[in-house]
Amino acid sequence: MHRRENSQIAWVIAGLFLLVGCGSTPPTEFYTLNPLSASLQTAQTEVSRSDITIGVGPITLPEFLDRPQIVTRTTANRLNVDEFHRWGGSLQEDFARVLVENLSRLLATNRVSVYPSPEPLHLLYRIVIDVQQFDGHLGVGVTLNAVWTLLDENADKPLINKRFERFAPVTSSDYEALVAAHSTALAALSHELADAIRTHGQ
């Protein structure tokens, strides 16, 4: 009889430990990239003419980044995938969305859109981006390494093909600061692309 009671007590204790363990699971946090501040919008330039339409895409990301979880590096060759810190949606789509918004503000035009688009558009320029690295170290910073091409859609030829690399330091050691550094690095790429479009739009 005592053995049976001891067995029941053991099961009760095990169940309590299980409940405590489940209760201590941290909540999942979700993050998104942010565009440039609206206050940074530039004055009207030549590229804001109504006949200039810009398509952004396709944008490709490394397979190891194409996941809901935020990926960080612990060493140059080791990645960490965090189950409790995730992107609010698709990182690839978020990258494209913010880049389109940044270019719209920098070039003072609303004729920038993600490519391909469900609506047929007569594009003058198209930007193709192959992202090779877009991750970082907690408490250190984020590296954006990408190859981009500016295409003349009318002539069906590349105007510029260039590699971009930027390191954006973080302000603290948490994930929110890390994601903010992602946005800073993407803003730097946006400025380089906007300058290239201005040069060819004149």
C-alpha positions as CSV (number, residue, x, y, z in Angstrom):
1,M,0.0,0.0,0.0
2,H,2.8,2.4,0.9
3,R,4.5,1.6,-2.4
4,R,1.4,2.5,-4.3
5,E,1.0,5.8,-2.4
6,N,4.6,6.7,-3.0
7,S,4.2,6.0,-6.7
8,Q,1.2,8.3,-6.8
9,I,3.1,11.1,-5.0
10,A,6.0,10.7,-7.4
11,W,3.6,11.2,-10.3
12,V,2.1,14.3,-8.7
13,I,5.5,15.8,-8.1
14,A,6.5,15.1,-11.7
15,G,3.4,16.7,-12.9
16,L,4.0,19.8,-10.8
17,F,7.6,20.1,-12.2
18,L,6.2,19.8,-15.7
19,L,3.7,22.6,-15.1
20,V,6.3,24.8,-13.6
21,G,8.6,24.1,-16.6
22,C,5.8,25.0,-19.1
23,G,5.0,28.1,-17.1
24,S,8.6,29.4,-17.4
25,T,8.7,29.2,-21.2
26,P,9.5,32.7,-22.4
27,P,7.0,34.4,-24.7
28,T,7.8,34.7,-28.4
29,E,8.8,38.2,-29.5
30,F,8.2,39.4,-33.1
31,Y,10.1,42.0,-35.0
32,T,10.0,44.0,-38.2
33,L,12.3,46.2,-40.2
34,N,11.6,49.9,-40.2
35,P,11.9,52.4,-43.1
36,L,13.6,55.7,-43.0
37,S,11.9,58.5,-41.1
38,A,9.5,60.5,-43.1
39,S,11.4,63.6,-42.0
40,L,14.3,62.4,-44.2
41,Q,12.3,62.7,-47.4
42,T,14.3,64.6,-49.9
43,A,13.2,67.6,-52.0
44,Q,11.8,67.0,-55.5
45,T,14.4,65.9,-57.9
46,E,14.6,65.0,-61.6
47,V,13.7,61.3,-60.8
48,S,10.3,62.4,-59.4
49,R,9.0,62.9,-62.9
50,S,5.7,61.0,-63.4
51,D,7.2,59.0,-66.3
52,I,9.8,57.3,-64.2
53,T,8.7,54.0,-62.6
54,I,11.0,51.8,-60.6
55,G,10.6,48.1,-59.9
56,V,12.4,46.5,-56.9
57,G,13.1,42.8,-57.4
58,P,13.6,40.0,-57.4
59,I,15.4,40.0,-54.1
60,T,17.1,36.7,-53.1
61,L,18.2,35.8,-49.6
62,P,20.5,32.9,-48.4
63,E,18.5,29.8,-47.5
64,F,19.6,29.9,-43.9
65,L,17.9,33.3,-43.5
66,D,14.7,32.3,-45.2
67,R,12.9,31.2,-42.0
68,P,10.7,32.8,-39.3
69,Q,13.4,32.8,-36.6
70,I,16.0,35.5,-36.4
71,V,19.4,34.1,-37.2
72,T,22.6,35.4,-35.4
73,R,26.2,34.3,-35.5
74,T,28.1,33.1,-32.5
75,T,31.3,32.6,-34.6
76,A,32.2,33.2,-38.2
77,N,31.0,29.7,-39.1
78,R,28.4,29.0,-36.5
79,L,24.8,30.2,-36.6
80,N,22.2,30.4,-33.8
81,V,18.4,30.2,-34.7
82,D,16.3,31.6,-31.9
83,E,12.9,30.1,-31.5
84,F,11.6,32.9,-29.3
85,H,12.7,35.9,-31.4
86,R,11.1,35.9,-34.8
87,W,10.3,38.1,-37.8
88,G,6.8,39.3,-37.9
89,G,6.5,37.9,-41.4
90,S,8.7,37.0,-44.3
91,L,12.1,38.6,-44.0
92,Q,12.4,38.7,-47.8
93,E,9.1,40.5,-48.2
94,D,9.9,42.8,-45.3
95,F,13.3,43.6,-46.9
96,A,11.5,44.5,-50.2
97,R,8.8,46.5,-48.5
98,V,11.1,48.7,-46.6
99,L,13.5,49.2,-49.5
100,V,10.5,50.3,-51.7
101,E,9.4,52.8,-49.0
102,N,13.0,54.1,-48.5
103,L,13.5,54.7,-52.2
104,S,10.1,56.4,-52.5
105,R,11.1,58.8,-49.7
106,L,14.6,59.4,-50.9
107,L,13.6,60.0,-54.5
108,A,10.3,61.8,-53.6
109,T,8.2,59.6,-55.8
110,N,5.4,57.2,-55.3
111,R,6.2,55.2,-58.5
112,V,8.4,52.6,-56.8
113,S,7.0,49.1,-56.4
114,V,7.9,45.5,-55.6
115,Y,8.7,43.5,-58.8
116,P,7.0,41.3,-60.0
117,S,3.8,43.1,-59.4
118,P,0.2,41.8,-59.8
119,E,-0.5,44.9,-61.9
120,P,1.3,45.4,-65.3
121,L,3.7,48.3,-65.0
122,H,5.8,50.1,-67.6
123,L,9.1,50.2,-65.7
124,L,12.0,52.5,-66.6
125,Y,14.4,51.0,-64.1
126,R,14.5,47.7,-62.2
127,I,16.7,46.8,-59.2
128,V,17.8,43.2,-58.7
129,I,19.5,42.3,-55.4
130,D,21.3,39.1,-54.4
131,V,21.7,39.3,-50.6
132,Q,24.6,37.2,-49.5
133,Q,24.7,38.1,-45.8
134,F,22.1,39.9,-43.6
135,D,22.8,38.8,-40.0
136,G,24.9,39.7,-37.1
137,H,26.2,39.2,-33.5
138,L,24.1,40.2,-30.5
139,G,25.8,43.1,-28.8
140,V,28.1,43.7,-31.8
141,G,26.3,44.6,-35.0
142,V,24.8,43.5,-38.4
143,T,26.5,43.0,-41.7
144,L,24.6,43.5,-45.0
145,N,26.5,42.1,-48.0
146,A,24.7,42.1,-51.3
147,V,25.3,42.4,-55.1
148,W,22.8,44.7,-56.8
149,T,22.1,45.5,-60.4
150,L,20.3,48.5,-61.9
151,L,18.6,47.6,-65.1
152,D,17.3,49.8,-67.9
153,E,14.1,48.0,-68.7
154,N,13.5,49.8,-72.0
155,A,17.0,48.9,-73.4
156,D,16.9,45.6,-71.6
157,K,20.5,46.0,-70.3
158,P,22.3,46.5,-67.0
159,L,23.4,50.0,-66.2
160,I,25.3,49.2,-63.0
161,N,26.4,46.1,-61.3
162,K,27.9,46.6,-57.8
163,R,28.7,44.9,-54.5
164,F,27.5,46.6,-51.3
165,E,28.8,45.8,-47.9
166,R,28.0,47.7,-44.7
167,F,28.4,47.0,-41.0
168,A,25.9,48.6,-38.7
169,P,26.8,48.5,-34.9
170,V,24.1,48.0,-32.3
171,T,23.3,50.2,-29.4
172,S,22.7,47.4,-26.8
173,S,22.9,43.6,-26.6
174,D,19.2,42.7,-27.1
175,Y,17.3,41.6,-30.2
176,E,15.5,44.9,-30.6
177,A,18.8,46.7,-31.1
178,L,19.9,44.0,-33.5
179,V,16.8,44.4,-35.7
180,A,17.3,48.2,-35.6
181,A,20.8,47.6,-36.9
182,H,19.3,45.5,-39.7
183,S,17.2,48.6,-40.6
184,T,20.2,50.9,-40.5
185,A,22.2,48.6,-42.9
186,L,19.2,48.5,-45.3
187,A,18.9,52.3,-45.1
188,A,22.5,52.6,-46.2
189,L,21.8,50.3,-49.2
190,S,18.8,52.4,-50.0
191,H,20.9,55.6,-50.1
192,E,23.4,54.0,-52.5
193,L,20.6,52.8,-54.8
194,A,18.9,56.2,-54.8
195,D,22.1,57.9,-55.7
196,A,22.6,55.5,-58.6
197,I,19.0,56.2,-59.9
198,R,19.5,59.9,-59.6
199,T,22.7,59.7,-61.7
200,H,21.0,57.9,-64.5
201,G,17.7,59.8,-64.2
202,Q,19.3,63.1,-65.0
